[in-house]
């Protein structure tokens, strides 16, 4: 029913790059309130997410840089029975500005397309692909940046184009 082949999705993303840019511009002026559009996207996200098994993909865990907060490092340290310093040394990179992020791609905690720290995973991981949040129209550029990476985003965007009768 939904496309989940990452090769097809990546190819379609390249082919539809201009179309998706035009869709983003078109959607900025689409005559539907942000609340109504968000409700529409949330419903599509629920439907598509229920049909796609992320553990068959894991592409987000393989290709995204994940930001991590200090409280999350502490939670992870407790879960792994390590000190926060040991967690930072082994798994975290810190920028000169003090921002922390996972130090490898794919993620250190991905095994067989499953998160080995699922109950203690980071907020960015919990929230991806962010389609459950408000402000879809304002976040569409970022969402489309992941269109060729995430089957859920890909299918929600394509369903949304159909629902809104978007004509490229």
Backbone as CSV, one residue per row, in Angstrom:
resi,resn,N_x,N_y,N_z,CA_x,CA_y,CA_z,C_x,C_y,C_z
1,UNK,0.824,-1.196,0.000,0.000,0.000,0.000,0.870,1.264,0.000
2,UNK,1.853,1.331,0.909,2.746,2.483,0.957,4.132,2.081,0.473
3,UNK,4.833,3.063,-0.078,6.183,2.818,-0.563,7.138,2.778,0.627
4,UNK,7.928,1.714,0.735,8.907,1.627,1.821,10.302,1.265,1.320
5,UNK,10.448,1.055,0.024,11.753,0.727,-0.543,12.607,1.994,-0.567
6,UNK,13.683,1.991,0.221,14.516,3.189,0.346,15.165,3.609,-0.968
7,UNK,15.476,2.662,-1.826,16.065,3.013,-3.120,15.058,3.778,-3.975
8,UNK,13.833,3.321,-3.996,12.787,4.011,-4.770,12.522,5.387,-4.170
9,UNK,12.433,5.449,-2.848,12.168,6.722,-2.178,13.292,7.723,-2.459
10,UNK,14.534,7.286,-2.384,15.671,8.179,-2.646,15.663,8.656,-4.097
11,UNK,15.358,7.749,-5.021,15.285,8.124,-6.437,14.146,9.106,-6.678
12,UNK,12.979,8.810,-6.108,11.839,9.719,-6.245,12.153,11.099,-5.667
13,UNK,12.884,11.136,-4.566,13.244,12.412,-3.955,14.051,13.267,-4.928
14,UNK,14.978,12.641,-5.634,15.758,13.383,-6.631,14.871,13.840,-7.785
15,UNK,14.047,12.929,-8.280,13.166,13.242,-9.407,12.183,14.353,-9.045
16,UNK,11.683,14.325,-7.809,10.627,15.258,-7.387,11.163,16.471,-6.624
17,UNK,12.441,16.717,-6.699,13.011,17.832,-5.950,12.336,19.160,-6.316
18,UNK,12.210,19.440,-7.593,11.559,20.686,-8.026,10.074,20.681,-7.665
19,UNK,9.429,19.533,-7.854,8.011,19.423,-7.503,7.800,19.690,-6.011
20,UNK,8.658,19.140,-5.173,8.511,19.339,-3.737,8.791,20.780,-3.332
21,UNK,9.714,21.427,-4.013,9.939,22.854,-3.764,8.679,23.634,-4.129
22,UNK,8.120,23.339,-5.298,6.896,24.022,-5.732,5.737,23.736,-4.771
23,UNK,5.653,22.502,-4.276,4.610,22.148,-3.318,4.759,22.972,-2.042
24,UNK,5.982,23.133,-1.587,6.233,23.934,-0.386,5.785,25.380,-0.602
25,UNK,6.111,25.940,-1.748,5.703,27.313,-2.055,4.174,27.409,-2.173
26,UNK,3.576,26.408,-2.822,2.123,26.366,-2.998,1.430,26.255,-1.643
27,UNK,1.960,25.425,-0.772,1.344,25.193,0.529,1.425,26.430,1.427
28,UNK,2.429,27.272,1.221,2.523,28.508,2.007,1.280,29.373,1.815
29,UNK,0.716,29.334,0.620,-0.448,30.159,0.305,-1.749,29.369,0.260
30,UNK,-1.690,28.093,0.590,-2.894,27.259,0.550,-3.891,27.761,1.584
31,UNK,-5.138,27.871,1.154,-6.179,28.469,1.986,-6.767,27.452,2.961
32,UNK,-5.964,27.109,3.963,-6.411,26.249,5.053,-5.642,26.697,6.285
33,UNK,-6.311,26.807,7.394,-5.642,27.277,8.604,-4.530,26.306,9.000
34,UNK,-3.577,26.827,9.748,-2.497,25.975,10.244,-3.055,24.860,11.122
35,UNK,-4.080,25.166,11.900,-4.685,24.158,12.781,-5.304,23.042,11.951
36,UNK,-6.028,23.397,10.907,-6.663,22.386,10.048,-5.608,21.573,9.292
37,UNK,-4.578,22.246,8.785,-3.524,21.539,8.066,-2.786,20.586,9.008
38,UNK,-2.478,21.052,10.209,-1.819,20.183,11.185,-2.683,18.961,11.496
39,UNK,-3.980,19.155,11.661,-4.879,18.028,11.945,-4.857,17.032,10.790
40,UNK,-4.829,17.543,9.586,-4.771,16.689,8.394,-3.466,15.879,8.375
41,UNK,-2.350,16.553,8.630,-1.035,15.890,8.638,-0.969,14.880,9.782
42,UNK,-1.490,15.235,10.940,-1.477,14.308,12.079,-2.262,13.042,11.750
43,UNK,-3.410,13.198,11.112,-4.216,12.026,10.733,-3.470,11.164,9.716
44,UNK,-2.850,11.789,8.729,-2.067,11.032,7.747,-0.889,10.342,8.419
45,UNK,-0.218,11.045,9.311,0.910,10.458,10.027,0.471,9.228,10.818
46,UNK,-0.644,9.318,11.494,-1.135,8.173,12.267,-1.423,6.982,11.359
47,UNK,-2.036,7.252,10.221,-2.384,6.182,9.284,-1.134,5.555,8.669
48,UNK,-0.223,6.374,8.193,0.997,5.871,7.542,1.905,5.198,8.560
49,UNK,2.086,5.811,9.722,2.958,5.230,10.749,2.484,3.857,11.201
50,UNK,1.175,3.670,11.232,0.637,2.363,11.633,0.937,1.288,10.594
51,UNK,1.153,1.697,9.352,1.369,0.738,8.262,2.844,0.482,7.960
52,UNK,3.727,1.316,8.482,5.160,1.183,8.186,5.904,0.774,9.451
53,UNK,6.660,-0.281,9.343,7.453,-0.790,10.462,8.844,-0.169,10.393
54,UNK,9.106,0.756,11.300,10.402,1.448,11.307,11.576,0.484,11.488
55,UNK,11.353,-0.638,12.137,12.451,-1.581,12.351,12.833,-2.319,11.073
56,UNK,12.043,-2.151,10.021,12.432,-2.692,8.723,13.321,-1.710,7.971
57,UNK,13.447,-0.511,8.501,14.179,0.559,7.826,15.375,1.012,8.656
58,UNK,15.112,1.744,9.723,16.177,2.262,10.577,17.041,3.317,9.915
59,UNK,16.589,3.854,8.794,17.416,4.793,8.045,17.711,6.072,8.820
60,UNK,16.772,6.513,9.633,17.029,7.715,10.431,18.216,7.474,11.373
61,UNK,18.259,6.296,11.967,19.344,5.962,12.900,20.678,5.752,12.180
62,UNK,20.590,5.507,10.897,21.797,5.275,10.104,22.364,6.555,9.503
63,UNK,21.512,7.588,9.348,21.934,8.736,8.542,21.802,10.105,9.197
64,UNK,21.214,10.176,10.388,21.011,11.486,11.012,21.996,11.739,12.142
65,UNK,22.398,12.976,12.280,23.171,13.415,13.436,22.156,13.746,14.526
66,UNK,22.302,13.120,15.681,21.342,13.282,16.761,21.927,14.197,17.836
67,UNK,21.229,15.289,18.105,21.609,16.174,19.199,21.189,15.542,20.512
68,UNK,22.011,15.728,21.522,21.779,15.123,22.829,21.952,16.201,23.899
69,UNK,21.053,16.208,24.866,21.154,17.173,25.970,21.918,16.552,27.145
70,UNK,22.381,17.395,28.031,23.085,16.897,29.215,22.182,16.015,30.084
71,UNK,20.907,16.381,30.300,20.045,15.462,31.059,19.901,14.093,30.373
72,UNK,19.877,14.081,29.047,19.791,12.807,28.327,21.070,11.983,28.497
73,UNK,22.194,12.656,28.549,23.458,11.957,28.794,23.419,11.317,30.178
74,UNK,22.902,12.047,31.143,22.792,11.503,32.502,21.845,10.307,32.551
75,UNK,20.728,10.391,31.843,19.781,9.269,31.794,20.430,8.052,31.151
76,UNK,21.136,8.295,30.053,21.820,7.206,29.372,22.897,6.591,30.264
77,UNK,23.616,7.424,30.969,24.661,6.931,31.875,24.059,5.996,32.924
78,UNK,22.947,6.394,33.483,22.271,5.544,34.471,21.839,4.228,33.838
79,UNK,21.234,4.313,32.647,20.755,3.108,31.962,21.898,2.152,31.619
80,UNK,23.060,2.696,31.303,24.205,1.871,30.917,25.131,1.547,32.089
81,UNK,24.784,2.050,33.265,25.623,1.865,34.462,27.032,2.400,34.233
82,UNK,27.075,3.586,33.636,28.343,4.275,33.396,28.257,5.674,33.993
83,UNK,29.374,6.313,34.130,29.366,7.715,34.551,29.012,8.581,33.332
84,UNK,28.451,9.766,33.573,28.202,10.671,32.440,29.481,10.968,31.655
85,UNK,30.582,11.052,32.338,31.862,11.313,31.662,32.228,10.158,30.738
86,UNK,32.006,8.925,31.200,32.308,7.754,30.366,31.394,7.707,29.145
87,UNK,30.130,8.063,29.322,29.196,8.098,28.190,29.648,9.142,27.184
88,UNK,30.017,10.318,27.679,30.475,11.380,26.771,31.729,10.945,26.020
89,UNK,32.637,10.336,26.726,33.886,9.905,26.098,33.647,8.854,25.019
90,UNK,32.745,7.929,25.286,32.533,6.807,24.373,31.551,7.105,23.236
91,UNK,30.501,7.907,23.502,29.394,8.029,22.551,29.079,9.440,22.068
92,UNK,29.636,10.448,22.699,29.193,11.821,22.452,30.337,12.677,21.928
93,UNK,30.001,13.527,20.986,30.917,14.549,20.483,30.393,15.886,20.988
94,UNK,31.288,16.792,21.322,30.856,18.100,21.810,31.481,19.184,20.944
95,UNK,30.642,20.109,20.498,31.136,21.205,19.666,31.820,22.249,20.541
96,UNK,32.496,23.174,19.899,33.155,24.253,20.638,32.143,25.111,21.390
97,UNK,30.907,25.133,20.895,29.846,25.900,21.551,29.182,25.123,22.685
98,UNK,29.592,23.871,22.889,29.038,23.070,23.972,27.845,22.216,23.595
99,UNK,27.499,22.182,22.309,26.401,21.328,21.859,26.888,19.888,21.770
100,UNK,26.047,18.964,22.205,26.420,17.555,22.205,25.613,16.798,21.162
101,UNK,26.247,15.814,20.545,25.570,14.975,19.559,26.254,13.619,19.507
102,UNK,25.521,12.647,18.974,26.074,11.300,18.842,27.313,11.354,17.956
103,UNK,28.309,10.542,18.292,29.584,10.639,17.592,29.728,9.699,16.396
104,UNK,28.713,8.921,16.083,28.814,8.034,14.917,27.499,7.977,14.145
105,UNK,27.640,7.660,12.889,26.509,7.290,12.032,26.932,6.004,11.350
106,UNK,26.195,4.947,11.461,24.930,4.855,12.184,25.130,5.008,13.687
107,UNK,24.024,5.207,14.361,24.032,5.378,15.806,24.649,4.155,16.488
108,UNK,25.415,4.422,17.523,26.023,3.346,18.318,24.995,2.365,18.867
109,UNK,23.787,2.829,19.046,22.770,2.023,19.723,21.795,1.363,18.757
110,UNK,22.157,1.295,17.499,21.333,0.616,16.497,21.892,-0.784,16.266
111,UNK,21.032,-1.786,16.414,21.412,-3.181,16.150,20.229,-3.870,15.486
112,UNK,20.464,-4.432,14.304,19.384,-5.089,13.549,18.198,-4.148,13.341
113,UNK,18.482,-2.887,13.019,17.464,-1.859,12.786,16.604,-1.577,14.014
114,UNK,17.086,-1.918,15.180,16.352,-1.656,16.410,17.236,-0.872,17.371
115,UNK,16.586,-0.024,18.151,17.286,0.788,19.137,17.520,-0.039,20.398
116,UNK,18.772,-0.150,20.784,19.098,-0.943,21.968,18.873,-0.167,23.266
117,UNK,18.584,1.132,23.146,18.262,1.946,24.328,16.877,2.561,24.177
118,UNK,15.994,1.855,23.521,14.692,2.388,23.115,13.966,3.118,24.250
119,UNK,13.875,2.534,25.422,13.155,3.168,26.535,13.849,4.442,27.008
120,UNK,15.135,4.564,26.763,15.909,5.725,27.192,16.415,6.553,26.008
121,UNK,15.817,6.353,24.839,16.297,7.063,23.646,16.096,8.565,23.799
122,UNK,16.808,9.301,22.981,16.845,10.755,23.062,15.567,11.374,22.490
123,UNK,15.278,12.590,22.908,14.057,13.277,22.470,14.004,13.399,20.951
124,UNK,15.123,13.735,20.326,15.119,13.841,18.859,14.724,12.518,18.217
125,UNK,15.142,11.429,18.803,14.775,10.102,18.284,13.298,9.831,18.518
126,UNK,12.803,10.194,19.687,11.387,9.991,20.007,10.495,10.803,19.062
127,UNK,10.933,11.991,18.716,10.105,12.903,17.928,10.170,12.685,16.415
128,UNK,11.225,12.075,15.936,11.350,11.901,14.486,10.245,10.980,13.981
129,UNK,9.583,11.307,12.900,9.863,12.339,11.897,9.159,13.677,12.129
130,UNK,8.737,13.961,13.337,8.187,15.260,13.742,6.836,15.590,13.124
131,UNK,6.170,14.638,12.528,4.888,14.906,11.869,3.729,14.996,12.855
132,UNK,3.945,14.654,14.083,2.913,14.747,15.115,2.872,16.135,15.753
133,UNK,3.816,16.974,15.421,3.928,18.299,16.026,3.073,19.322,15.281
134,UNK,2.818,20.420,15.962,2.127,21.548,15.322,3.119,22.297,14.436
135,UNK,2.585,23.101,13.519,3.424,23.961,12.694,4.004,23.283,11.468
136,UNK,3.261,22.330,10.900,3.758,21.599,9.734,4.160,22.548,8.603
137,UNK,3.323,23.520,8.311,3.605,24.436,7.198,4.929,25.161,7.415
138,UNK,5.211,25.554,8.652,6.438,26.284,8.958,7.664,25.368,8.983
139,UNK,7.448,24.071,9.141,8.562,23.122,9.206,8.717,22.319,7.920
140,UNK,7.992,22.687,6.880,7.988,21.880,5.667,9.355,21.791,5.004
141,UNK,10.149,22.822,5.053,11.493,22.751,4.464,12.303,21.639,5.131
142,UNK,12.299,21.606,6.450,13.017,20.551,7.166,12.426,19.179,6.901
143,UNK,11.102,19.112,6.850,10.435,17.835,6.572,10.847,17.323,5.199
144,UNK,10.820,18.187,4.199,11.186,17.766,2.847,12.668,17.410,2.746
145,UNK,13.475,17.923,3.660,14.877,17.532,3.707,15.053,16.055,4.036
146,UNK,14.035,15.459,4.646,14.072,14.037,5.007,13.163,13.187,4.120
147,UNK,12.557,13.796,3.127,11.615,13.118,2.234,12.232,11.887,1.571
148,UNK,13.477,11.973,1.176,14.147,10.855,0.516,14.795,9.876,1.475
149,UNK,14.631,10.095,2.763,15.265,9.275,3.784,14.258,8.456,4.577
150,UNK,13.036,8.982,4.737,12.073,8.377,5.653,10.788,7.972,4.924
151,UNK,10.471,6.682,4.933,9.232,6.232,4.275,7.967,6.881,4.847
152,UNK,7.972,7.197,6.124,6.779,7.835,6.692,6.609,9.232,6.115
153,UNK,7.662,10.022,6.117,7.582,11.371,5.551,7.205,11.300,4.079
154,UNK,7.880,10.458,3.341,7.613,10.316,1.913,6.126,10.064,1.659
155,UNK,5.571,9.082,2.345,4.182,8.702,2.115,3.190,9.733,2.633
156,UNK,3.485,10.367,3.749,2.594,11.419,4.252,2.561,12.585,3.268
157,UNK,3.710,12.991,2.780,3.754,14.113,1.830,3.000,13.755,0.553
158,UNK,3.215,12.559,0.045,2.515,12.170,-1.185,1.003,12.078,-0.965
159,UNK,0.589,11.544,0.178,-0.845,11.489,0.501,-1.415,12.898,0.654
160,UNK,-0.646,13.784,1.275,-1.098,15.160,1.459,-1.284,15.852,0.117
161,UNK,-0.351,15.651,-0.806,-0.510,16.217,-2.150,-1.820,15.755,-2.774
162,UNK,-2.125,14.485,-2.625,-3.351,13.927,-3.193,-4.580,14.523,-2.505
163,UNK,-4.581,14.551,-1.191,-5.731,15.083,-0.439,-6.011,16.534,-0.777
164,UNK,-4.951,17.305,-0.968,-5.112,18.735,-1.239,-5.301,19.035,-2.719
165,UNK,-5.321,17.980,-3.533,-5.485,18.104,-4.994,-4.394,18.994,-5.600
166,UNK,-3.175,18.808,-5.083,-2.028,19.548,-5.612,-1.690,19.041,-6.990
167,UNK,-1.541,19.958,-7.922,-1.167,19.612,-9.296,0.201,20.226,-9.591
168,UNK,1.215,19.363,-9.769,2.557,19.904,-10.063,2.635,20.595,-11.410
